[in-house]
Amino acid sequence: MASQHYRGRFAPSPTGPLHFGSLVTALASWLEARAARGDWLVRIEDLDPMREPPEAAQQILHSLDCHGLSADEPVRCQSERHEAYQRVINQLLQQGRAYRCACSRKQLRANGGYHPNHCRSTPTVPEGAPHAVRFALTDENSHWLDQLLGPQEQRVRAELDDPVILRKEGFYAYQLAVVLDDIDQGITDVVRGSDLLDTTAQQQQIYHALGATPPRWLHIPVILNDQGQKLSKQTHAPALDDSQPARNLTRALTALGQQPPASLADTTTGTVLDWALRHWRRSAIPLTSGQAHGINPGTHSASDH
C-alpha cells in the first residue's frame, strides 16, 4: 500500500449537526490526507432514517464548509447505495459467508450469544418471520498495525461476534456499508475515533470476503465531556458555532496535541489550516481520550461520528 495514492474520508452519520468531537475527527482525517498529498472525501452515512432529522446532512456539510474542510469529490450518500448493498448481501448469502437470523436479542442473551435457532447451520427461516442477515465470521486472532496506537490484536469468535449486515427493519447496517463504500471509493486510509477500534477485526474479515485489501487504520482518541462521556447526540453534545470556525479549529488542534498558538483563534480559517498543515505531527496526537474543555454548553444535540 505504501506506493498507493492516499485516499481518505470523513463519514458522519446525520443524526444531528456537527459537534466538536466530529470536527476533531474531520480535521485529523483532512490533515492526514493533505500531508500525504492525497484526496479527502466526505460520505454521509444515512442508513437509519428513524434517527436522522431531514436537515442534518446539509447542516453537517455547511459546518464543514464553514471550517474550510471541503471534499475533493462529490459527497456520497449511503441512502443512494441500497441496490449495491443488496447485491453484495445476495452474493454473501450464496457463498455461505452470510446467513439469515430470526433470533431476538433477548434470545441471544439468554443463550450466551449463541443462536438458539441454529441460524448459521439452517439456510432458511420460517416463512414470514422477521429476520436479519448476519456476516459469518471465522475464528481468528486478528493482527494489524494501527498508525497511531501501534500493533493491535483482536480475537474474533465465529457466531458470537457475527455482525448484522441487514437489520430486521430492512435497513442496511454500518458494518457492511462502510466496508463496501470504502472499497468502491478506493479508500486507502481510515482515520476515525477509537470507539470504533473494536469493529476493526470484523471489518477486515468482510474486506477479505469481498476480495479486497483493508485500508490502513488510524484511531484517534474520542473527545469526552465533563462527565467523561463521549461527545455524541446521546450525551447532548452542543452543535458547533459555525460563526467561530478559526476558534473551533484551533481548539481541535489543541485536542489533537498540536499545540497551536492561542493567537490563531483570532485569525482566519485559511490561516489556521495553513499553520496546521505546516506543523502537523501525527506522533503528537494523544493516545487516550480527553475532555473537550471550553465547549459552549449550547442546547443543540449532534451527530455520532
Salt bridges, closest charged atoms under 4 A:
GLU32 OE1 - ARG282 NH2 2.82
ASP39 OD2 - HIS5 NE2 3.12
ASP39 OD2 - ARG7 NH1 3.13
GLU45 OE2 - ARG43 NH2 3.29
ASP48 OD2 - ARG167 NH1 3.40
ASP72 OD1 - ARG34 NH2 3.01
GLU73 OE2 - ARG7 NH1 2.76
ASP146 OD2 - HIS219 ND1 2.72
GLU153 OE2 - HIS143 NE2 3.92
ASP161 OD1 - ARG157 NH2 2.91
ASP162 OD2 - ARG120 NH1 2.78
GLU169 OE1 - ARG167 NE 3.47
ASP181 OD1 - ARG76 NH1 2.86
ASP181 OD1 - ARG81 NE 2.69
ASP182 OD2 - ARG9 NH2 2.91
ASP182 OD1 - ARG43 NH2 2.81
ASP184 OD2 - ARG76 NH2 2.63
ASP184 OD2 - ARG81 NH1 3.77
ASP189 OD2 - ARG216 NE 2.67
ASP195 OD2 - LYS230 NZ 2.76
ASP266 OD1 - ARG247 NH2 2.78
ASP274 OD2 - ARG278 NE 3.01
ASP304 OD2 - ARG51 NH2 2.56
